[in-house]
Amino acid sequence: MSLTGLLFEGEDIRYRTGKHWVVLAKALVLFVLALLVWSSEPTLLKLVQFKVPEELERFVPKILSVGVWLFRYVFFILLTLLALMRLFSFFTLRVGLTDKRLVCDDALLGSFSLDLGKIESVKCEPGFFGGLLGYGKMILTASSSQRLVITNLSRPHVLEQEIFAAK
């Protein structure tokens, strides 16, 4: 996936960025959580054991076993899908800045561009760990009150400075 196919004649890319490597670490944490949830059946079954009346002793253990299996299955699938979405976004999002516009190419959302003259405000929110590791959230507001939010962007302050320099 390349940004050069999205450029007009005479445009050159001034600055190019994408997702930060911390997205891979977040995906790994989600995968580990998914595996922990999946392998937690004995622990969860011990947690949900309680004394039941004699007339219900035949049904309650089966119901609890199905409930624990359903809990594990749903959360395993959910956490795995979240991790795969993060991995996919890391490998597919590209952001480029030319003299005239900001160009974004994403496999899920498609490609789009925003003219620099229409950008009213640029806000960079790195957060605590983002400030330490060099990633953050970029919030762009266009003149049509349209907001563009890009999370986990690598070096958002540099992109912010480049946008102001290109204007």
N, C-alpha and C positions, 0 to 999 in steps of 0.2 A: 504494500500500500504506500503510495507516494503522493506528496502534495503537489508535485510539479505538474501533474495532469489537471489540476484545478486552477492553475494560474492563467491569467490573460496574457496577451502579447505584450512584451515590454516589462512585465512584472518579474521581480526577483525576490526570493525569500530573504528577508533581513534576519529573522530569528525563527528558530524551530525548536519545539519542545514536545513533550508527551507526559505520560504518567510516570510518577516516581517509582523507584524500586520497592518502596515501602508497601505498595499494593501487593507485591508478591509475598511479603511477610504477613500481611493481613490475610491473604488467601490461605497461606500455610496454617495460620492460627485457626481459621475456620475449618480447614480439613482436619486438624487435630481434634478440635471440639466435636466434629461430626463422628470421628472414630471413637472418642471417649463416650459419647452418647450411645453409639451403637454397641459398645462393649460393656455397658453398664447394667445389663439385665440382672445379674445376681444381686447387685447392690440395690437396685430399684425394687426388686421383689422383696428383699429384706425390709426395706423402708415401708412398704405398703402392707405388711403383715399385721394383723390385729385379731383379737378374739371376737368371733362371730357366734351368734346363737346356733344351736345344734341343727335347727331346721334349714339353715342357710349354708352349712359347711360344705355341701356338695357344689354349690353354685359360685360362691364368692371367690375361691382360689382361681377358678377358670376365668371369671370376669376380670379379676386383677391381672392375671397373666396376659389376657388379650389387651387390656388397657395399657400395660407396660410395653407390650410389643408395639402397639399403635403409637404410643408416645415416642418410643425409640425410632420407629420407622419414619414418622412425620418429621421429627427434628433432624434425623440424619439426612433425609432428602433436602430439607430446607437449608441446612448449613452447607451441604455439598453444592447446591445450586448457587448460593451466595458466593461461595469460594470460586466457582467456575465463572460467574459473572465478573468478578474482580479480575481474574486471570484474562478473560476475554477482553475486558476494557484496557488492560495494560498493553496487550499486543495490537489493539486495533485503533486506538485514539492517537491522532497526530494533530498538532496545532502549529500553524505557521503564521508569521507576520510579514506582510509586504509593505511597500511604501503607501499603499492605498487602502488595504483592508486586512482583516484578521480572517484566516481561513482555518476551518476545523474539518477534519475528515474522521468519521466514526463509522464502523461497519454496521452498528445497530441503528443509529439515528441518521445516517447518511452524511453527506457533506453540506456545509453551509458556510457562508461568509458574512462578515459584518463590516460595512464601510467605516473607516476610521473617523470620518467626519460626522457620522451618526452616533458615535460613542460619547455619551454624556459623562459617565463616571466609571472609574475603574477602582475596585476595592480588592485588596489582597488580605486574606485572613490565614496566616500560617498556623496558628495554634501553638501550644507548647512544644510538642514533639516536632511539628513542622518547622518551627524556628530552629530547632537543633539539627534536624536532618535535611533541611532544604526543600520542603514541599509545602503545599497549602492549597487553599481554595481561592479561586479567582472569580469575582463577581463583576460582570460588565453590564451596564445599563445603557440601552440605546435611547435615542430621542423619541421613539414610539412607545416608551415605557416597557420595552421588551427587556427581560433579564436573561442573561446567559451565565450559568454557574458551572464551572469546571472544577471538580474536586480532585485532590491528590495530584495536582499538577507539579511537575518538577520545576524548581526555581521560579515561582510566580512573581517575585519581586523584580527579577530581570525582565520578564515579559511586561510587567507594568511600566518599568522605565523605558523599554523599547516602544511601547505604545505611545507614551507621552513624547518621546523623541521623534517618532514618525509623524505626529500630528502637526 
